[in-house]
Every structure is written in structure tokens, then in C-alpha cells.
């Protein structure tokens, strides 16, 4: 059995050429996906992640594009539109890494409200993901008819109000963007505490965990009905502070670590590389392919990650 493999991109720069070079390097190695880092505020200025993904989509061919977008200070209508647009531009390669924003300086930057507590942040995030998913389904796949004879572009009977009413959002819909090519772009969540595990199991397709060699099996056992990927920092110089396991050895030892964790239930990995991507794209990937641990797969991001076809909740059941 092979596993999925991706990278975190965190260029912290507004140089489009730099982002393009990094993404194309990962794309040429046929990695499954890249996540695109982003934060509200802070000292490390970055371009907005969904805009970076939209820029990278037409200059890449294979790789999934997974921007980080926060639910705390972004309306779910805008989240659904941004990710659906990336999915259309990339022809089915979009994902979304969900993040919450609980720092006071982030709330002050936006000026909307005081910071929420942890439980409220993740309750709001769960509602936001549900709204986004409903909006993605609010257009049936055959809603666009382009009937020149009758002058109809859209079949209105195939557009649906989502009528979501909750504690944090009231959204009627439908979306202003047609249903994405994947139906449901892949939702990622980084889980590092019990509260986040509960949210991830409820809302995500892929959960990024941060195990150590000692607890990897325990963390895998906490998740059900989602794909379990592990975060691993690759820092051969040893100079890296992180909330995830830091591997400081060579490429061969890293391949051994991934193989060991895969055998203990981890279905995929995201590598956070300190510096040059070349050791991963030019050394690790060929080694993993030789050992039949990683094999590039064609298709949409859902297909590459082994996720089922996303059915539309508003689609009428066929008549028997």
C-alpha cells in the first residue's frame, strides 16, 4: 500500500515568481498536494492564500492546492466562493485547510468583535464548514443548460436555497458560483488537542495530526471516518522550532520514518521543509517510489487522496 504525500508552502513573500517556482517544483515531483500558509496579522506578511492558489492553478498541472483560510473573521459565503473558484481554475485540484483565529491582535485588526473562547471558535468553525459544504451543493451539476432556443442559461429548478439558521450564521443561498468540479473540494484540519480532534472528525475529510514515534498509534486511534495524515518537519540542520515532530536525519532515515508510521496507521503525510525543497522533490520522492511507498496518481485531488465521489445533498434520488 502507498501513502499520500504533500508539502507546506510558506514563502512569506509577495513574489509571485517565488510561489510559482516552489509550486512547480512540487508539481513536477507529482506530489499529491501543497498547503499554502496564511495568518491574519502578525509580523510575517504573506499574500492571501486563496489568491496564491488561484495564481498557481494555471501554472501547475497535477498538484492539489490547499490554501489556509480562517473561519473566524471570514464569512462562509466568501469562503465557499473562493475555494470553488480555485477548484474551477485548477480543474478539480482545490482543497481548504480550515483555521480559527483566536488571538486578540487578529480580532483588533478586523475590528468586528472581541475574541471568542476556544469552544466557541470551533463551534463557529463547524457551522462555517457546514454552510460552505451546503453552498457547494446548492447548484446541481446540470444546473447550467445554455439553451439558446429558449434563452435560458440556468435551470432554476436545479438551484437550491440552503436555508441555514444557526447560532453564528443565517445563510439562505444559493451560491453565486456553480458547483465545483469535485463537488466537494477536500477539507483539511490540523488537530493537536482533544477539542480540535472533535471538530476535525465532524467537519474534515483529512485530519493532519502531529504525532511522535511514541504516540502515533494512539493519535490514529482517536479518529474515525476521515483520512489520517501526519505533519513532519524536515530540518536536516536541526534548527527549527515546531509543534510537530522534527526529523533532523538524512533522506533515507526520513523514508524509514514515513514507512514506519504508515505501517502504524498513518495514511499520508505533509512535510514542512525548512529551506530548499530539492531534498524532498529530487531525493526523497524517487527513493519512496523505488520502495513502492509513494506512487503519483492522476485525477482530481479527491481521487488522488482516495476519497469517494461527493454526492449532492440536494440531488433528488433516482426513481426506481
C-alpha positions in Angstrom: 0.0 0.0 0.0 1.2 3.5 -0.9 0.6 6.7 1.1 -0.3 10.3 0.1 2.4 13.0 0.2 2.3 16.8 0.3 4.2 19.8 1.3 3.5 23.0 3.2 4.4 26.2 1.3 5.2 29.2 3.5 7.2 31.6 1.4 6.2 34.7 3.4 6.7 36.9 0.4 4.7 38.8 -2.2 6.9 37.5 -5.1 4.6 35.6 -7.4 7.6 34.1 -9.2 8.9 32.6 -5.9 5.5 30.9 -5.2 5.3 29.7 -8.8 8.8 28.1 -8.6 8.0 26.3 -5.4 4.7 25.0 -6.6 6.1 23.9 -10.0 8.9 22.1 -8.2 6.4 20.1 -6.2 4.2 19.6 -9.2 7.0 18.2 -11.3 7.7 15.7 -8.5 4.0 14.7 -8.8 3.3 15.3 -5.1 -0.4 15.0 -4.2 -0.9 18.5 -2.7 0.6 21.6 -1.2 -0.9 23.6 1.6 -0.5 27.4 1.4 0.1 29.0 4.7 -1.7 32.2 5.9 -2.5 34.1 9.0 -4.4 37.2 9.9 -2.0 39.9 11.1 1.4 39.2 12.7 4.8 40.3 11.7 5.3 37.7 8.9 3.4 39.3 6.0 2.0 36.9 3.4 -0.3 37.2 0.4 -3.8 35.9 0.9 -3.7 32.1 0.5 -6.7 31.6 -1.8 -5.4 34.2 -4.2 -2.0 32.5 -4.3 -3.8 29.2 -5.1 -5.7 30.9 -7.9 -2.4 32.2 -9.3 -0.7 28.8 -9.1 -3.6 26.8 -10.6 -3.0 27.7 -14.3 0.8 27.2 -14.0 0.6 23.7 -12.4 -1.0 20.5 -13.8 -1.2 17.8 -11.2 -0.8 19.1 -7.6 -3.6 19.8 -5.3 -3.8 23.4 -4.0 -4.9 23.7 -0.4 -5.0 27.3 1.0 -5.4 28.1 4.7 -8.5 30.2 5.3 -9.8 31.2 8.7 -13.5 30.8 9.6 -13.3 33.3 12.4 -13.2 36.6 10.5 -14.4 35.4 7.1 -18.0 34.9 6.1 -18.7 31.3 4.9 -20.3 32.7 1.7 -16.9 34.2 0.8 -15.1 31.1 1.8 -17.2 28.9 -0.4 -16.8 31.2 -3.4 -13.0 31.4 -3.0 -12.5 27.7 -2.8 -15.0 26.9 -5.5 -13.2 29.4 -7.8 -9.8 27.7 -7.2 -11.4 24.3 -8.0 -12.7 25.6 -11.3 -9.5 27.3 -12.3 -7.4 24.2 -11.3 -9.9 21.7 -12.9 -10.6 19.9 -9.6 -7.5 20.3 -7.6 -8.7 22.5 -4.7 -8.8 21.9 -1.0 -9.2 24.0 2.1 -7.2 23.9 5.3 -9.6 25.2 8.0 -8.2 27.5 10.7 -9.6 29.5 13.5 -8.2 32.9 14.7 -8.3 33.4 18.4 -5.5 36.0 19.0 -6.6 39.4 20.3 -4.4 41.2 17.8 -6.2 39.4 14.9 -9.6 40.5 16.3 -8.3 44.0 16.7 -7.1 44.1 13.1 -10.5 43.2 11.8 -12.4 45.2 14.4 -15.6 43.1 14.2 -15.8 41.8 17.8 -13.9 40.6 20.8 -12.1 37.2 20.6 -14.1 34.1 21.2 -13.2 31.3 23.6 -11.8 28.0 22.2 -15.1 26.1 22.4 -16.9 28.9 20.6 -14.2 29.3 18.0 -14.5 25.6 17.0 -18.3 25.6 17.2 -18.4 28.6 14.8 -15.9 26.8 12.6 -18.0 23.7 12.4 -21.0 25.8 11.4 -19.0 27.6 8.8 -17.8 24.4 7.2 -21.4 23.1 7.1 -22.5 26.3 5.4 -19.7 26.1 2.9 -20.5 22.5 2.1 -24.2 23.3 1.6 -23.3 26.2 -0.7 -21.1 24.0 -2.8 -24.1 21.6 -3.2 -26.6 24.4 -3.9 -26.1 24.1 -7.6 -26.7 20.7 -9.1 -24.1 19.5 -11.6 -26.5 20.0 -14.6 -27.8 23.4 -13.5 -26.2 25.2 -16.4 -28.2 24.4 -19.5 -27.2 27.1 -22.1 -30.4 26.7 -24.0 -30.1 29.2 -26.9 -33.6 28.4 -28.2 -35.4 29.4 -25.0 -32.8 31.9 -23.9 -32.2 30.0 -20.6 -28.6 29.9 -19.2 -29.6 28.2 -15.9 -32.3 25.8 -14.9 -33.6 27.5 -11.8 -35.1 24.2 -10.5 -31.6 22.9 -10.1 -30.5 25.7 -7.8 -31.3 25.3 -4.1 -31.7 27.6 -1.1 -29.7 26.1 1.8 -31.7 27.9 4.5 -29.1 27.5 7.2 -30.0 29.0 10.5 -27.6 28.6 13.4 -26.0 30.3 16.4 -23.4 32.1 14.3 -24.7 32.3 10.8 -28.0 32.6 8.9 -27.4 31.9 5.2 -30.1 31.4 2.6 -28.0 30.9 -0.5 -27.7 29.6 -3.2 -24.1 30.2 -4.1 -23.1 32.6 -6.8 -20.5 30.1 -8.2 -21.6 26.8 -9.9 -20.9 23.5 -8.0 -17.1 22.9 -8.0 -15.8 20.2 -10.4 -15.0 18.0 -7.4 -18.5 18.6 -5.9 -16.8 19.0 -2.5 -13.2 20.2 -2.5 -11.2 18.4 0.1 -11.4 19.9 3.7 -8.3 19.6 5.8 -8.0 20.3 9.5 -4.8 20.4 11.7 -5.6 18.7 15.0 -3.4 19.0 18.1 -5.8 18.9 21.1 -8.9 17.0 22.1 -11.3 19.9 21.2 -9.7 20.1 17.7 -9.9 16.4 17.2 -13.7 16.5 17.8 -14.1 19.4 15.3 -11.9 17.6 12.7 -13.8 14.3 13.0 -17.0 16.2 12.5 -16.1 18.6 9.7 -13.0 17.5 7.8 -12.1 14.9 5.1 -8.4 14.9 6.1 -7.0 15.3 9.6 -3.4 16.4 10.0 -2.1 15.1 13.3 1.2 15.9 15.0 2.5 12.6 16.4 5.8 11.5 17.8 7.2 7.9 17.3 5.8 7.1 20.8 2.2 8.2 20.4 1.4 7.8 16.7 -0.8 4.8 17.1 -2.8 6.4 19.9 -3.5 9.5 17.8 -4.5 7.5 14.8 -7.0 5.5 17.0 -8.8 8.7 18.0 -10.0 9.4 14.5 -12.8 7.7 12.6 -14.2 8.1 9.1 -11.5 10.6 8.0 -8.1 10.2 6.3 -5.3 10.5 8.8 -2.2 12.4 7.7 0.8 13.3 9.8 2.7 16.5 9.9 6.5 16.0 9.9 9.1 18.8 9.9 12.2 18.0 7.8 15.1 20.1 9.1 18.4 18.4 8.4 20.3 21.3 10.0 18.3 20.7 13.3 17.5 24.4 13.6 13.7 24.6 13.7 11.1 25.2 16.4 7.9 23.4 15.8 4.6 21.9 17.1 5.3 18.8 15.1 7.9 16.0 15.1 11.2 17.4 13.7 13.3 15.0 11.7 17.0 16.0 11.5 18.5 13.0 9.8 19.0 12.2 6.2 16.6 11.4 3.4 17.0 7.7 3.9 16.1 7.9 7.6 13.1 10.1 6.7 11.9 7.5 4.3 12.2 4.9 7.1 10.2 7.1 9.5 7.4 7.6 7.0 7.3 3.9 6.2 7.1 3.0 9.9 4.3 5.5 10.6 2.4 4.3 7.5 2.6 0.8 8.9 1.1 2.0 12.1 -2.0 3.5 10.5 -1.0 6.9 9.0 -2.4 7.2 5.5 -0.5 10.2 4.3 2.0 12.9 5.2 2.6 16.7 5.0 6.2 17.7 5.1 7.1 21.1 6.4 10.5 21.7 4.9 12.9 24.2 6.4 14.5 25.7 3.3 15.2 24.1 0.0 12.6 21.7 -1.4 15.1 19.8 -3.5 16.0 17.1 -1.0 12.3 16.2 -1.0 11.5 16.5 -4.7 14.7 15.2 -6.1 15.9 12.7 -3.4 13.0 11.6 -1.1 10.3 11.1 -3.8 12.4 8.9 -6.1 13.5 6.9 -3.1 9.9 6.4 -1.9 8.9 5.4 -5.5 11.7 2.9 -5.6 10.5 1.4 -2.3 6.9 1.5 -3.6 5.7 3.7 -0.8 4.5 6.6 -2.9 3.1 6.4 -6.4 1.7 9.5 -8.2 -2.0 9.2 -9.1 -3.9 11.1 -11.7 -7.3 12.8 -11.4 -8.8 15.4 -9.0 -7.5 16.0 -5.5 -10.3 13.8 -4.1 -9.3 11.0 -6.4 -5.6 11.4 -5.6 -6.3 11.1 -1.9 -8.6 8.1 -2.3 -11.8 10.0 -1.3 -15.2 8.9 -2.6 -17.2 10.8 -5.2 -19.1 13.7 -3.4 -22.8 13.3 -3.8 -25.0 16.3 -3.8 -27.3 16.5 -0.8 -30.0 18.4 -2.8 -30.0 15.9 -5.7 -33.3 14.0 -6.0 -33.0 10.3 -5.6 -33.5 8.5 -8.9 -36.9 6.8 -9.4 -36.6 3.0 -9.2 
